[in-house]
Amino acid sequence: MFYIRRLRVLLPVLLLALPLYAQQRDLTDTDRTAIRTVIERQLDALRQDDAASAFALASPEIQAKFETPERFLMMVRTSYQPVYRPRQVVFRDLTTLEGQPTQAVLLVGPDGVPVLALYPMQQQPDGSWKTAGCYLVPLKDEKL
């Protein structure tokens, strides 16, 4: 009887997690490395105010939205200070959110406040990866 009750509780959780697991399994180690490298390169380009390089690592949709590398850099500079000038960068798990591979990165901004940056990633027809946005999630009591 105990096992049946436990199965009733765990089955919905397992059914919800199955699509996530299936999507995660499709990413190879090469994909995971490439995703991390793209984000690292974009962060490095932003640190150097290299608008063209940072913009080139964004998805076609992001590029269409901002139109020029300079506009993209201005948006990051004004609205994404932890991304523009992180004091510290710690890569967390690569997950799938809304069907899209999403890299979690813990950033400490120039003000010393940690945030979780969620980078949805988009694979291009040539197999390369691009950032498809960045969502900053405030953290409380996070330790690095």
N, C-alpha and C positions, 0 to 999 in steps of 0.2 A: 504494500500500500504506500509506503514511504517513497519508493521509486516512482510510482505512478504520479504522485503529487509533485515530486521534483521534476519529472518530465513535463508536466503541464506548465510549470513555471519556466523551464528552460527552453521548451520547444519554440515558443514565439520569439524568444531572443535569438535562438539559432537560425530560425527562418529569416529574421531581419538581417542578421549578420552574413548570411550566405551570399547574397549579391555583392556585398562589400568585399568579402573574401575572394570571390571569383574575379572581380575587377582588379583587386590588388595583385592577384596571382599572375595576371597578364603582363605586369611590368617586370622586365628583366633587370638584373643587376646593372647592366649597361644603361638601361633607361634611368634607373635610380641615380646612378653616377652622373649621367648627362643632365638630369634635372637639377641636381645640386650644383653642378658646374655652371649652368646657366644663371642661377640665382647668385652664386658667388661672383661671377663675371659682371653681372648687372650692378651688384652692390659696389664692386671695385670701380666700375665706370662712374657711378654716381659720386663716389668719394673724390674722384678726380675731376668732377664736373665735365666728364666726357659724354655730352648729350647724345652724340651720334651712336656711340657704342652701346649705351644704355637703351636707347630707343630701338636699335637693331635687334635686341634680345626680347622685345615685346611682341606679342601676337599681332597679326594683321589687323584685328579688330581694335586693339589698343592704339596701334599706329594710325588707323583711320580716324579714331576719335580725337586724337591730339594733333594730327596732321604734320607736325614738324618736331624734330628732336628738341628744339629750344622750348617749345610749349610743353612737351613732356617733362623736361627737366624742371621747368618753372612750377609745374603742378606738383612734382615730387618735393621740390625744395620748400614750397609753401604749405603743403598738406600732409606730407609724410616725413617729418623730421627724423624719426627713428630709422627710416629706410635711407634717407639722404645722408645722415651722419651718425651711424651707429657707433656706440662705444664698444659694444660687444655683440657678437653673433654666435648663436648656438643652434645648430640644426636639430630639429626634433623628428618625429615620425612623419613619413610620407603616407598619407591616407587618401581615401576617395570621398569626396563630398559632391553630392548631386551628380554622380557619375564622372567626375573629373578628378584626375590625380591632383592632389593638393599637398604641397610641402609646407609643414609648420616650421617656422623659424622664430626663435626667441631673440628679440633685439632689445638692447638697452640703448635708449635714445640719448641725445646730447644732454638732456636734463637728468639723466641717471634713472629714469623710470622705465621698467621693463614692459614690453608689449609682446603679444604673440602676433606675428605676421603670417597670414595664410596666403600662400601663393598658388592659385589654381594654375595648372600647367596645360599647355596645348601642344600636342604633337603635330608637326607640319607634314605635308605630303612627302617631303624628302626624308622624313624620319627624325629630323631635328626637333628640339623642344624649345618653346617660347613661354614667357610669363604671360598669363591671360588676366592679370589683375593682381591686386594685393589688398587684403583686408586686415586692418589692425584691430586686435582685440585687447582691450585694457586688461591688465592682470593686477591682482591684489596679492600681496605677501608672497610673490614669486622670488625664489632664491636661485642664483646661478651657480 
